Amino acid sequence: MKNFLLNFIRVGLFFVLLTPFVYYKNFYFPYVGPKSLYFMAAAQLVFFAWVILAKKYPEYRPNFKGITLFFFLFLAVMSLSAMFGANPSMSFWSKFERMTGLLMWLHLFGLYLAASTVLQKNDWLRIFGASASLGVLMGLLSVFKKDPGMRGGGTLGNDSFYGTYLLINIFLAVYLFFAVGKKGAKSKWLKIFSGSGFLALVYFLFKSEANAAQISFLGGLVLLFCLWLAVSKKKVSRLMGLAALGAVVLGGSAAIVLAMRTDSYVYRALASRLGESTLNTRLVVWGTAYQGFIDRPLFGYGPENFEYAFIRHYDSCFGTSSGKCSGSVWFDRAHNIIFDRLSTTGILGLITYLAVFVSAIFFLWKGFFNNLIGFPEAGVFTALIAAYFVQNLTVFDMIASLMLITLVLAFIDSTLAKKKSGKKEEALDGFFLAALAGIFFICFTQFIVNPASAGHSAIVTLKSPFGSDDRINNYQKTLSLSPMGRYQIRQFFSQTLLNEEKKGKMLKEAKVKELGLLTAELEKSISEAPADYKSYYMLSQLYALWSSFDDSKIPMAENASAQMIALSPANQKGYWMLAQVRLYQNRVNDAYDLAKKAYDLDPGNSSSAAILKKIEALKTKAAAGSK
């Protein structure tokens, strides 16, 4: 049994590495949902096999010290943050667009426990070699795939996510190059293999538009060189290395601070590379994140709930495409790991998150100076963690990078942890195995099968005619399958109806059936999460549409729009929607006043200017008609 379970876990971990390549077109968010669910499925199989192994063979049980302890504490804080956050359901389940809620982190921790207690050095070399090879394959897909959706990001679908994935694999290739032995034909070929992989990965990284990953890679190489000098046996080299290391740390810290000052050279250099509008937008978003932290300093708004802080502290410059903001109006991430953790999990979440990586670096160098590991482990993985952290100051993680960094942490722990021995194996009773099988069945069904069915059903629903019984039934079926992504799917269905209405071909009967069901579903979202601005926004649009041919729905549209303004007074959309309702009520002057308020929030917003101009013309016409 022991060998079977060990081999099952090892093979399962290789299947985990295939996560970035999973893609299914007929799925809601095809680049994210399928690979995240695939990862959780593989992680569950690995974890439950490990539970049996650890139950019977005590040497495979974890020591809750060091990295493992801090990882566990981080999860505990995340759980408390989710429980007391703005939307506990969203914090746990997340949505198909992101899939990085508490549920995903629990799967990552399960993967970490299995990998850190089972894999040995040779296993890790194979894992890292396979990952680097798959990284090269991803690069080839990105460059040569004809599918426009994969150009630049491969099956990851985004340059930033692709860049982070390549960045980690580059340092894994560097480690492989230095970790293999110096003698023998096998070692020679492994060096050629890892060296070639390194060059290919670097080429693909710099061919992409992943600017943050490119800069972080170069900084990581400089840091690695400084660390190598700092541990040199020659005194002069060592002193040079320590001085250079200090300069890199101080210079890097100063550069990060100066990047947030619009009058600094660093800011101007980054603005010329990334675009001033993009960089300015990041600074504004970070400001809203900081305000969110001030609102809830201990536990934040909850994992996956950044948009609640964003809406509460919305800056009117969003949507202007000029000045200090870009044209974007929705942000569900702070695009900075520090501010994201602060706003969503509070100071306790940030401290425990940082503690995971600080402890990893601490134990690497403790192991190095105690002659437990060599420089390839201590130096390369310190540089990897530093580069990964720095690039996360402007982007954010998805499952491809989370999977790899979790394996890196597991490798560090397994390399340095003292193995348990001398304990006798324990018997496995039938009750334990039956209970474990039941738990696995429930977890696999609730966390994998049902969400997968919902993600697929959301797309299948679109193929039915609007207002048809099939479509209505599919709406209800999709929304009943799983809580995962339910808020977003409700909004998605509502948006498809609004898009269809613009074509002007829908029959009134079909509209009424659609509107009746979708407004009821959005009302459910609001009752579960009263601060859900997006649901109010979609609801106000649906009721406004309904009001265009049914005056009895005007009060509902009015209430939804007023709630938008109450939730986010600096957001123009609420004023636009309420102005539209006032026009339905023939209150043109009131509509004009609302449009003027929206315009005054930021005159650079072209939509506000267009709406104001249109209502002003109606006001002038009404005034002329009254004379």
Secondary structure, DSSP 8 states (H G I E B T S, - for coil): -HHHHHHHHHHHHHHHTTGGG---SSSSSTTTHHHHHHHHHHHHHHHHHHHHHHHH-GGGS---SHHHHHHHHHHHHHHHHHHTSS-HHHHHH--TTT--SHHHHHHHHHHHHHHHHH--HHHHHHHHHHHHHHHHHHHHHHHH---GGGTTTGGG-SHHHHHHHHHHHHHHHHHHHHHS-SSSHHHHHHHHHHHHHHHHHHHHHHHS--HHHHHHHHHHHHHHHHHHHHT-SSHHHHHHHHHHHHHHHHHHHHHHHHTT-TTSHHHHHHHHHH-HHHHHHHHHHHHHHHHHHHHSTTTTT-TT-HHHHHHHT--TTTT-SSTTS-S----SS-SSHHHHHHHHHHHHHHHHHHHHHHHHHHHHHHHHHTTSS-HHHHHHHHHHHHHHHHHTTTS---HHHHHHHHHHHHHHHHHHS----S-------HHHHHHHHHHHHHHHIIIIIHHHHHHHHHHHHTTS-TT-HHHHHHHHHHHHH-STTHHHHHHHHHHHHHHHHHTT---HHHHHHHHHHHHHHHHHHHHH-TT-HHHHHHHHHHHHHHHTT-GGGHHHHHHHHHHHHHH-TT-HHHHHHHHHHHHHTT-HHHHHHHHHHHHHH-TT-HHHHHHHHHHHHHHHHHHHHH-
